[in-house]
Amino acid sequence: MLKQKTFRSKKWLAAVGSVEYCVLCGAWGIQVAHRNEGKGMGLKADDSLTAALCIPCHNAIDNGKNLTREERRQLMDRAIVLTIKEITRRGLVEAI
């Protein structure tokens, strides 16, 4: 299997960062949060696997002691999908 190069895009990150509210709880003010699974040696996942999350939601997913690993992954996956939905509705990304 051929290893793919990690996807990096300043435009994608800017689009995600333009979402003013957390896609999970609606709180104002977000961080662009990368998905943790699949990374290693300090490398982040693809930029396309990011979500607009407030600090508490980001911390709960990354470090949450009240959620299992599987629950944190499912929550992050939901956040990524909701973020993609939001930035496509805003016309910030489109299929080519």
All heavy atoms as an XYZ file, in Angstrom:
744
protein
N       0.836     -1.177      0.000
C       0.000      0.000      0.000
C       0.882      1.240      0.000
O       1.800      1.358      0.797
C      -0.919     -0.021      1.211
C      -1.854      1.132      1.280
S      -2.947      0.897      2.722
C      -4.174      2.057      2.309
N       0.576      2.162     -0.877
C       1.343      3.388     -1.026
C       0.917      4.407      0.021
O      -0.270      4.656      0.207
C       1.112      3.962     -2.437
C       1.990      5.117     -2.858
C       3.446      4.675     -2.889
C       1.593      5.587     -4.240
N       1.886      4.942      0.755
C       1.568      5.939      1.770
C       1.254      7.263      1.091
O       2.020      7.746      0.259
C       2.732      6.105      2.731
C       2.411      7.057      3.848
C       3.518      7.156      4.856
C       3.098      8.167      5.894
N       4.082      8.395      6.895
N       0.106      7.835      1.460
C      -0.297      9.115      0.894
C       0.291     10.262      1.704
O       0.451     10.160      2.919
C      -1.816      9.243      0.879
C      -2.487      8.294     -0.067
C      -3.993      8.509     -0.086
O      -4.587      8.945      0.890
N      -4.600      8.205     -1.206
N       0.592     11.336      1.002
C       1.099     12.536      1.642
C      -0.033     13.182      2.453
O      -1.180     13.192      2.040
C       1.599     13.517      0.576
C       2.224     14.751      1.130
C       2.751     15.636      0.016
C       3.303     16.915      0.607
N       3.718     17.842     -0.439
N       0.297     13.696      3.617
C      -0.691     14.356      4.462
C      -1.212     15.605      3.766
O      -0.439     16.417      3.260
C      -0.064     14.730      5.820
O       0.464     13.551      6.414
C      -1.077     15.347      6.747
N      -2.553     15.756      3.728
C      -3.197     16.905      3.092
C      -3.062     18.129      3.979
O      -3.459     18.112      5.145
C      -4.678     16.598      2.832
C      -5.463     17.771      2.311
C      -5.313     18.194      1.003
C      -6.334     18.451      3.142
C      -6.041     19.289      0.525
C      -7.064     19.536      2.678
C      -6.909     19.953      1.366
N      -2.489     19.176      3.432
C      -2.353     20.452      4.122
C      -2.964     21.541      3.244
O      -2.718     21.586      2.042
C      -0.884     20.803      4.388
C      -0.208     19.845      5.337
C      -0.710     20.066      6.760
N      -0.193     19.067      7.661
C      -0.943     18.243      8.382
N      -2.255     18.286      8.297
N      -0.418     17.371      9.196
N      -3.760     22.411      3.849
C      -4.386     23.488      3.099
C      -4.706     24.662      4.020
O      -5.576     24.558      4.898
C      -5.676     23.000      2.428
O      -6.387     24.089      1.867
N      -4.028     25.767      3.819
C      -4.314     26.979      4.587
C      -5.721     27.478      4.288
O      -6.406     27.998      5.180
C      -3.284     28.063      4.283
C      -1.912     27.761      4.859
C      -0.928     28.858      4.554
C       0.446     28.478      5.099
N       1.447     29.489      4.842
N      -6.179     27.298      3.050
C      -7.532     27.724      2.686
C      -8.576     26.917      3.443
O      -9.571     27.455      3.921
C      -7.766     27.581      1.173
C      -7.069     28.614      0.343
C      -7.421     28.435     -1.116
C      -6.759     29.481     -1.978
N      -7.138     29.336     -3.392
N      -8.365     25.604      3.551
C      -9.307     24.759      4.274
C      -9.353     25.181      5.754
O     -10.427     25.342      6.328
C      -8.915     23.289      4.153
C      -9.937     22.392      4.795
C     -10.005     22.030      6.107
C     -11.050     21.784      4.153
N     -11.086     21.213      6.320
C     -11.746     21.055      5.128
C     -11.519     21.780      2.837
C     -12.901     20.329      4.843
C     -12.659     21.051      2.556
C     -13.332     20.341      3.551
N      -8.185     25.349      6.352
C      -8.129     25.740      7.756
C      -8.779     27.105      7.975
O      -9.470     27.319      8.981
C      -6.688     25.733      8.263
C      -5.996     24.368      8.272
C      -4.546     24.512      8.722
C      -6.736     23.365      9.124
N      -8.596     28.026      7.027
C      -9.228     29.344      7.137
C     -10.746     29.224      7.030
O     -11.483     29.913      7.748
C      -8.692     30.275      6.053
N     -11.216     28.341      6.155
C     -12.660     28.132      6.024
C     -13.239     27.599      7.331
O     -14.256     28.091      7.827
C     -12.957     27.180      4.868
N     -12.587     26.599      7.905
C     -13.053     26.043      9.186
C     -12.975     27.119     10.267
O     -13.910     27.284     11.062
C     -12.236     24.793      9.580
C     -12.598     24.325     10.988
C     -12.441     23.672      8.569
N     -11.912     27.883     10.287
C     -11.732     28.929     11.287
C     -12.727     30.072     11.163
O     -12.927     30.829     12.108
N     -13.372     30.194     10.002
C     -14.353     31.263      9.815
C     -15.703     30.935     10.455
O     -16.559     31.808     10.577
C     -14.543     31.557      8.324
O     -15.281     30.516      7.701
N     -15.893     29.686     10.865
C     -17.121     29.320     11.579
C     -16.993     29.898     12.986
O     -16.073     29.552     13.723
C     -17.311     27.783     11.616
C     -18.551     27.417     12.406
C     -17.355     27.212     10.204
N     -17.900     30.777     13.343
C     -17.770     31.541     14.581
C     -18.179     30.770     15.826
O     -17.848     31.171     16.942
C     -18.616     32.816     14.521
C     -18.310     33.716     13.348
C     -19.126     33.373     12.104
O     -19.919     32.409     12.120
O     -18.948     34.066     11.097
N     -18.931     29.709     15.658
C     -19.494     29.005     16.805
C     -19.129     27.526     16.757
O     -18.878     26.967     15.698
C     -21.011     29.159     16.835
C     -21.654     28.591     15.590
C     -22.019     27.247     15.526
C     -21.854     29.379     14.474
C     -22.576     26.709     14.375
C     -22.404     28.841     13.328
C     -22.771     27.519     13.292
O     -23.307     26.986     12.141
N     -19.143     26.889     17.911
C     -18.850     25.466     18.015
C     -19.966     24.674     17.331
O     -21.148     24.886     17.619
C     -18.750     25.082     19.492
S     -18.454     23.319     19.779
N     -19.598     23.767     16.450
C     -20.597     22.980     15.726
C     -21.290     21.960     16.622
O     -22.340     21.436     16.256
C     -20.000     22.286     14.475
C     -19.530     23.315     13.460
C     -18.892     21.319     14.853
N     -20.741     21.702     17.803
C     -21.365     20.741     18.717
C     -22.296     21.399     19.722
O     -23.403     20.927     19.950
C     -20.295     19.926     19.451
C     -19.484     18.967     18.594
C     -18.426     18.261     19.440
C     -20.394     17.948     17.917
N     -21.858     22.478     20.347
C     -22.668     23.066     21.425
C     -23.181     24.460     21.115
O     -24.012     24.982     21.848
C     -21.879     23.068     22.729
S     -20.573     24.311     22.792
N     -22.662     25.094     20.059
C     -23.122     26.428     19.687
C     -22.430     27.575     20.393
O     -22.751     28.733     20.146
N     -21.463     27.277     21.263
C     -20.746     28.339     21.970
C     -19.970     29.211     20.981
O     -19.437     28.721     19.983
C     -19.791     27.737     22.996
N     -19.905     30.501     21.267
C     -19.209     31.451     20.412
C     -17.701     31.337     20.630
O     -17.244     31.187     21.752
C     -19.664     32.862     20.737
C     -19.235     33.859     19.720
C     -18.186     34.712     19.836
C     -19.816     34.099     18.446
N     -18.075     35.474     18.700
C     -19.064     35.122     17.827
C     -20.881     33.556     17.747
C     -19.360     35.613     16.567
C     -21.171     34.050     16.489
C     -20.416     35.057     15.918
N     -16.946     31.379     19.539
C     -15.485     31.317     19.603
C     -14.996     29.884     19.487
O     -15.379     29.042     20.278
N     -14.175     29.636     18.468
C     -13.761     28.253     18.200
C     -12.256     28.123     18.016
O     -11.546     29.109     17.844
C     -14.467     27.678     16.941
C     -14.091     28.431     15.647
C     -15.959     27.689     17.116
C     -13.110     27.709     14.796
N     -11.827     26.888     18.025
C     -10.483     26.484     17.612
C     -10.663     25.524     16.443
O     -11.663     24.805     16.377
C      -9.766     25.743     18.731
C      -9.532     26.543     19.974
C      -8.879     25.711     21.066
O      -9.068     24.508     21.166
N      -8.099     26.375     21.913
N      -9.710     25.507     15.546
C      -9.704     24.504     14.479
C      -9.040     23.262     15.064
O      -7.852     23.262     15.357
C      -8.957     25.016     13.229
C      -8.884     23.933     12.165
C      -9.628     26.270     12.691
N      -9.829     22.223     15.252
C      -9.371     21.013     15.932
C      -9.161     19.884     14.933
O     -10.074     19.539     14.174
C     -10.395     20.595     16.982
N      -7.968     19.302     14.928
C      -7.659     18.158     14.071
C      -8.108     16.851     14.730
O      -8.068     16.717     15.949
C      -6.149     18.059     13.812
C      -5.651     19.000     12.779
N      -5.384     20.315     13.059
C      -5.367     18.823     11.467
C      -4.942     20.911     11.953
N      -4.925     20.029     10.980
N      -8.462     15.897     13.905
C      -8.790     14.553     14.390
C      -7.508     13.900     14.889
O      -6.448     14.056     14.298
C      -9.385     13.735     13.246
C      -9.997     12.436     13.688
C     -10.791     11.843     12.522
N     -11.739     10.837     12.961
C     -11.437      9.560     13.164
N     -10.202      9.144     12.965
N     -12.353      8.708     13.542
N      -7.583     13.184     15.975
C      -6.388     12.585     16.571
C      -6.022     11.227     15.997
O      -4.867     10.869     15.955
C      -6.564     12.457     18.085
C      -6.447     13.784     18.768
O      -5.744     14.665     18.306
N      -7.161     13.954     19.858
N      -6.973     10.442     15.602
C      -6.699      9.088     15.155
C      -5.846      9.092     13.890
O      -6.043      9.898     12.998
C      -8.006      8.350     14.863
C      -7.811      6.889     14.568
C      -9.139      6.166     14.374
O     -10.185      6.814     14.429
O      -9.090      4.969     14.160
N      -4.877      8.197     13.830
C      -4.064      8.064     12.635
C      -2.821      8.929     12.627
O      -2.034      8.876     11.707
N      -2.655      9.742     13.656
C      -1.448     10.562     13.684
C      -0.400      9.879     14.547
O      -0.685      8.958     15.296
C      -1.748     11.969     14.200
C      -2.088     12.030     15.672
C      -2.296     13.451     16.104
C      -2.458     13.500     17.612
N      -2.549     14.835     18.119
N       0.801     10.332     14.422
C       1.860      9.769     15.239
C       3.089     10.641     15.178
O       3.229     11.471     14.294
N       3.950     10.472     16.127
C       5.210     11.203     16.148
C       4.988     12.713     16.073
O       5.728     13.424     15.422
C       6.111     10.747     14.990
C       6.426      9.275     14.991
S       7.389      8.763     16.402
C       8.948      9.524     16.015
N       3.909     13.195     16.703
C       3.653     14.620     16.730
C       3.033     15.181     15.470
O       2.863     16.386     15.349
N       2.698     14.334     14.510
C       2.090     14.802     13.265
C       0.584     14.881     13.421
O      -0.034     14.035     14.057
C       2.439     13.858     12.116
C       3.919     13.678     11.830
C       4.123     12.624     10.759
C       4.531     14.990     11.391
N      -0.014     15.886     12.810
C      -1.461     16.034     12.837
C      -2.079     15.279     11.658
O      -1.436     15.036     10.659
C      -1.843     17.507     12.765
C      -1.429     18.296     13.996
C      -2.131     19.624     14.027
C      -1.754     20.424     15.235
N      -2.232     19.910     16.478
N      -3.372     14.953     11.803
C      -4.116     14.323     10.721
C      -4.277     15.331      9.578
O      -3.961     16.518      9.717
C      -5.483     13.887     11.232
N      -4.803     14.860      8.461
C      -5.068     15.742      7.322
C      -5.864     16.971      7.766
O      -6.731     16.876      8.634
C      -5.890     15.016      6.259
C      -5.085     14.027      5.447
O      -3.861     13.919      5.625
O      -5.705     13.353      4.602
N      -5.604     18.100      7.127
C      -6.347     19.315      7.437
C      -7.833     19.161      7.124
O      -8.664     19.835      7.721
C      -5.774     20.507      6.674
C      -4.444     20.978      7.244
O      -4.083     20.563      8.377
O      -3.765     21.758      6.558
N      -8.177     18.279      6.201
C      -9.587     18.061      5.879
C     -10.342     17.384      7.016
O     -11.569     17.382      7.044
C      -9.723     17.231      4.600
O      -9.075     15.987      4.757
N      -9.621     16.817      7.980
C     -10.235     16.172      9.135
C     -10.178     17.104     10.342
O      -9.594     16.811     11.376
C      -9.543     14.839      9.436
C      -9.616     13.808      8.322
C      -8.832     12.558      8.695
C     -11.067     13.454      8.008
N     -10.792     18.282     10.187
C     -10.801     19.293     11.234
C     -12.232     19.706     11.541
O     -13.129     19.548     10.706
C      -9.997     20.542     10.827
O     -10.433     20.988      9.542
C      -8.515     20.257     10.776
N     -12.420     20.243     12.728
C     -13.740     20.689     13.146
C     -13.640     22.023     13.864
O     -12.620     22.339     14.477
C     -14.372     19.655     14.076
N     -14.724     22.800     13.779
C     -14.832     24.069     14.486
C     -15.379     23.772     15.882
O     -16.568     23.491     16.044
C     -15.757     25.019     13.728
N     -14.496     23.797     16.887
C     -14.884     23.435     18.249
C     -14.494     24.519     19.240
O     -13.428     25.124     19.122
C     -14.189     22.139     18.678
C     -14.540     20.876     17.913
C     -13.675     19.715     18.393
C     -16.018     20.547     18.057
N     -15.351     24.721     20.251
C     -14.994     25.608     21.350
C     -13.938     24.896     22.209
O     -13.725     23.689     22.073
C     -16.228     25.957     22.182
S     -16.965     24.553     23.050
N     -13.300     25.640     23.072
C     -12.241     25.061     23.900
C     -12.754     23.913     24.773
O     -12.133     22.845     24.811
C     -11.523     26.149     24.726
C     -10.740     27.075     23.791
C     -10.598     25.539     25.766
C     -10.163     28.312     24.463
N     -13.904     24.062     25.468
C     -14.373     22.937     26.287
C     -14.691     21.670     25.474
O     -14.338     20.558     25.898
C     -15.621     23.482     26.979
C     -15.404     24.962     27.022
C     -14.687     25.276     25.743
N     -15.327     21.816     24.315
C     -15.624     20.635     23.494
C     -14.337     20.008     22.951
O     -14.198     18.787     22.927
C     -16.578     20.992     22.356
S     -18.298     21.238     22.886
N     -13.387     20.854     22.540
C     -12.107     20.363     22.045
C     -11.389     19.580     23.155
O     -10.883     18.471     22.925
C     -11.261     21.546     21.574
C     -10.023     21.180     20.830
N      -9.140     22.113     20.367
C      -9.495     19.982     20.457
C      -8.126     21.519     19.757
N      -8.325     20.221     19.804
N     -11.370     20.133     24.353
C     -10.729     19.441     25.475
C     -11.432     18.136     25.819
O     -10.777     17.144     26.150
C     -10.672     20.349     26.707
C      -9.600     21.412     26.593
O      -8.629     21.254     25.864
N      -9.782     22.505     27.306
N     -12.759     18.141     25.777
C     -13.519     16.927     26.087
C     -13.195     15.810     25.107
O     -13.074     14.643     25.483
C     -15.015     17.222     26.081
N     -13.011     16.174     23.838
C     -12.694     15.168     22.821
C     -11.244     14.714     22.938
O     -10.951     13.523     22.850
C     -13.004     15.707     21.410
C     -14.526     15.826     21.230
C     -12.392     14.815     20.339
C     -14.952     16.533     19.966
N     -10.342     15.626     23.155
C      -8.924     15.266     23.225
C      -8.538     14.620     24.553
O      -7.712     13.718     24.583
C      -8.041     16.495     22.999
C      -7.883     16.856     21.536
O      -8.405     16.113     20.681
O      -7.245     17.873     21.250
N      -9.109     15.094     25.644
C      -8.650     14.674     26.960
C      -9.769     14.218     27.880
O      -9.527     14.018     29.070
C      -7.922     15.841     27.660
C      -6.851     16.434     26.788
O      -6.020     15.727     26.261
N      -6.885     17.742     26.612
N     -10.969     14.115     27.357
C     -12.136     13.844     28.196
C     -12.044     12.557     28.985
O     -11.825     11.489     28.424
N     -12.221     12.692     30.279
C     -12.186     11.525     31.155
C     -13.580     10.932     31.335
O     -13.734      9.841     31.855
C     -11.582     11.914     32.501
C     -10.122     12.308     32.383
C      -9.592     12.865     33.697
C      -8.155     13.288     33.593
N      -7.897     14.386     32.712
N     -14.613     11.657     30.906
C     -15.985     11.193     31.044
C     -16.467     10.439     29.811
O     -17.607      9.978     29.778
C     -16.922     12.366     31.321
C     -16.603     13.047     32.629
O     -16.152     12.411     33.576
N     -16.811     14.344     32.697
N     -15.618     10.357     28.787
C     -15.973      9.672     27.549
C     -14.961      8.570     27.255
O     -13.772      8.724     27.532
C     -15.978     10.659     26.366
C     -16.921     11.857     26.455
C     -16.629     12.835     25.330
C     -18.368     11.400     26.404
N     -15.437      7.488     26.660
C     -14.510      6.446     26.212
C     -13.791      6.927     24.962
O     -14.213      7.906     24.325
C     -15.256      5.140     25.894
O     -16.096      5.368     24.744
C     -16.081      4.649     27.073
N     -12.747      6.237     24.589
C     -12.032      6.573     23.361
C     -12.974      6.529     22.162
O     -12.965      7.409     21.305
C     -10.866      5.618     23.143
C     -10.152      5.872     21.805
C      -9.099      4.860     21.540
N      -7.936      5.186     22.350
C      -6.841      4.467     22.385
N      -6.749      3.363     21.691
N      -5.818      4.830     23.131
N     -13.816      5.488     22.108
C     -14.765      5.354     20.996
C     -15.781      6.496     20.986
O     -16.107      7.031     19.930
C     -15.496      4.007     21.070
C     -16.377      3.732     19.880
C     -15.652      3.746     18.533
O     -14.462      3.375     18.466
O     -16.279      4.155     17.530
N     -16.256      6.903     22.142
C     -17.196      8.025     22.213
C     -16.536      9.323     21.762
O     -17.158     10.128     21.057
C     -17.721      8.182     23.646
C     -18.683      7.103     24.065
C     -19.010      7.134     25.546
O     -18.157      7.565     26.370
O     -20.130      6.715     25.884
N     -15.281      9.521     22.155
C     -14.559     10.723     21.711
C     -14.378     10.718     20.201
O     -14.550     11.754     19.550
C     -13.206     10.832     22.428
C     -13.348     11.115     23.922
C     -12.052     11.533     24.591
N     -10.875     10.786     24.235
C     -10.404      9.736     24.890
N     -11.036      9.293     25.961
N      -9.316      9.128     24.502
N     -14.041      9.564     19.625
C     -13.878      9.471     18.164
C     -15.191      9.733     17.447
O     -15.234     10.435     16.433
C     -13.325      8.104     17.780
C     -11.868      7.950     18.132
C     -11.339      6.587     17.763
N      -9.929      6.501     18.081
C      -9.248      5.386     18.081
N      -9.841      4.241     17.793
N      -7.964      5.397     18.374
N     -16.278      9.163     17.964
C     -17.587      9.378     17.340
C     -18.001     10.845     17.419
O     -18.537     11.399     16.446
C     -18.648      8.498     18.006
C     -18.501      7.040     17.670
C     -19.488      6.164     18.423
O     -20.283      6.646     19.235
N     -19.434      4.866     18.169
N     -17.727     11.487     18.537
C     -18.056     12.895     18.700
C     -17.239     13.755     17.740
O     -17.763     14.687     17.124
C     -17.817     13.310     20.154
C     -18.429     14.616     20.623
C     -19.926     14.670     20.390
C     -18.116     14.827     22.102
N     -15.959     13.438     17.595
C     -15.120     14.192     16.659
C     -15.584     13.973     15.231
O     -15.635     14.927     14.442
C     -13.645     13.800     16.822
C     -12.711     14.640     15.976
S     -12.848     16.392     16.392
C     -11.527     17.077     15.437
N     -15.916     12.737     14.873
C     -16.419     12.476     13.519
C     -17.680     13.298     13.245
O     -17.838     13.874     12.167
C     -16.703     10.994     13.321
C     -15.435     10.159     13.212
O     -14.343     10.738     13.039
O     -15.546      8.922     13.298
N     -18.579     13.355     14.226
C     -19.801     14.161     14.070
C     -19.434     15.634     13.882
O     -19.991     16.325     13.024
C     -20.698     13.979     15.288
C     -21.945     14.839     15.278
C     -22.905     14.461     16.398
N     -23.920     15.443     16.648
C     -24.878     15.807     15.815
N     -24.966     15.243     14.633
N     -25.758     16.724     16.146
N     -18.495     16.123     14.659
C     -18.078     17.521     14.562
C     -17.469     17.819     13.191
O     -17.720     18.884     12.618
C     -17.088     17.858     15.671
N     -16.693     16.897     12.652
C     -16.099     17.091     11.324
C     -17.191     17.178     10.273
O     -17.185     18.066      9.412
C     -15.081     15.975     11.011
C     -13.846     16.117     11.906
C     -14.683     16.003      9.537
C     -12.930     14.906     11.882
N     -18.157     16.272     10.327
C     -19.255     16.285      9.359
C     -20.046     17.591      9.461
O     -20.365     18.220      8.442
C     -20.182     15.061      9.551
C     -21.459     15.201      8.752
C     -19.443     13.792      9.169
N     -20.359     18.023     10.675
C     -21.101     19.274     10.862
C     -20.305     20.476     10.366
O     -20.873     21.429      9.823
C     -21.482     19.449     12.331
C     -22.526     18.460     12.852
C     -22.676     18.589     14.369
C     -23.862     18.650     12.151
N     -18.984     20.439     10.532
C     -18.137     21.526     10.041
C     -18.135     21.556      8.521
O     -18.277     22.627      7.912
C     -16.704     21.372     10.588
O     -16.748     21.420     12.019
C     -15.788     22.463     10.061
N     -17.984     20.406      7.892
C     -18.023     20.344      6.423
C     -19.367     20.857      5.920
O     -19.432     21.627      4.948
C     -17.737     18.913      5.922
C     -16.286     18.533      6.227
C     -18.036     18.787      4.432
C     -15.970     17.066      6.018
N     -20.438     20.448      6.557
C     -21.775     20.922      6.193
C     -21.845     22.445      6.258
O     -22.358     23.102      5.350
C     -22.805     20.288      7.128
C     -24.223     20.701      6.867
C     -25.149     19.997      7.863
C     -26.577     20.439      7.728
N     -27.441     19.781      8.728
N     -21.324     23.022      7.345
C     -21.384     24.473      7.525
C     -20.550     25.220      6.483
O     -21.017     26.196      5.898
C     -20.925     24.849      8.932
C     -21.017     26.315      9.252
C     -22.429     26.876      9.196
O     -23.400     26.130      9.466
O     -22.572     28.081      8.872
N     -19.331     24.767      6.237
C     -18.487     25.525      5.295
C     -18.956     25.343      3.853
O     -18.782     26.245      3.037
C     -16.982     25.230      5.474
C     -16.628     23.792      5.177
C     -16.525     25.649      6.869
C     -15.136     23.478      5.284
N     -19.579     24.221      3.530
C     -20.128     24.077      2.169
C     -21.386     24.935      2.011
O     -21.580     25.532      0.963
C     -20.432     22.609      1.817
O     -21.269     22.032      2.808
C     -19.158     21.796      1.690
N     -22.212     25.007      3.032
C     -23.405     25.869      2.972
C     -23.027     27.327      2.804
O     -23.759     28.113      2.188
C     -24.256     25.710      4.219
C     -25.061     24.442      4.224
C     -25.958     24.377      5.433
N     -26.871     23.256      5.294
C     -27.882     23.034      6.102
N     -28.112     23.870      7.101
N     -28.657     21.996      5.928
N     -21.908     27.715      3.362
C     -21.429     29.098      3.225
C     -20.734     29.349      1.893
O     -20.314     30.467      1.620
C     -20.467     29.415      4.362
C     -21.119     29.473      5.717
C     -20.108     29.762      6.794
N     -20.721     29.772      8.111
C     -20.250     30.478      9.120
N     -19.161     31.214      8.989
N     -20.862     30.443     10.282
N     -20.558     28.306      1.108
C     -19.895     28.462     -0.182
C     -18.387     28.593     -0.085
O     -17.738     29.058     -1.019
N     -17.811     28.165      1.047
C     -16.372     28.297      1.243
C     -15.591     27.164      0.602
O     -14.398     27.302      0.350
C     -16.065     28.384      2.737
C     -16.711     29.567      3.454
C     -16.487     29.490      4.951
C     -16.182     30.888      2.892
N     -16.248     26.039      0.377
C     -15.662     24.928     -0.366
C     -16.744     24.367     -1.283
O     -17.945     24.481     -1.009
C     -15.127     23.784      0.539
C     -13.973     24.270      1.385
C     -16.199     23.201      1.406
N     -16.306     23.786     -2.371
C     -17.259     23.206     -3.299
C     -16.590     22.067     -4.059
O     -15.363     21.997     -4.138
C     -17.802     24.250     -4.268
C     -16.725     24.913     -5.088
C     -17.261     26.059     -5.938
O     -18.085     26.838     -5.440
O     -16.845     26.140     -7.102
N     -17.403     21.197     -4.591
C     -16.885     20.094     -5.404
C     -16.431     20.633     -6.749
O     -17.050     21.534     -7.316
C     -17.961     19.030     -5.596
N     -15.347     20.071     -7.249
C     -14.883     20.496     -8.580
C     -14.853     19.318     -9.515
O     -14.861     18.191     -9.123
C     -13.494     21.157     -8.528
C     -12.495     20.259     -7.805
C     -13.590     22.483     -7.815
C     -11.070     20.757     -7.880
